[in-house]
Amino acid sequence: MSTFRILRADRAASKVEVGTLAYSCNGYDYGCANDDSRMTGIEHRSVTLDPTGAYPFFTIPKEDLEEVK
């Protein structure tokens, strides 16, 4: 599972703050990231604030995330 730091929060589909850690969503996102990518022309990813990758999730542009190694 990947861990990300949020670099820009204003385009997230949830109320989050810059610097917050987010994690890859392990469950099905019902096509939300794909829909947001197609509608905005910016590739999105589904992430969660739960370190185990559990629901709930939200979408955010991939360019607004920095992978934490």
PENOR-V896819 format. One record per run of one state. SS is the DSSP state (a for helix, b for strand, c for the rest). FROM is the first residue (numbers start at 1). TO is the last residue. If there is no record, write none. Layout:
BEGIN
((SS,FROM,TO) (SS,FROM,TO))
END
This chain:
BEGIN
((c,1,2) (b,3,6) (c,7,20) (b,21,24) (c,25,31) (a,32,40) (c,41,43) (b,44,48) (c,49,56) (b,57,61) (a,62,64) (b,65,68) (c,69,69))
END
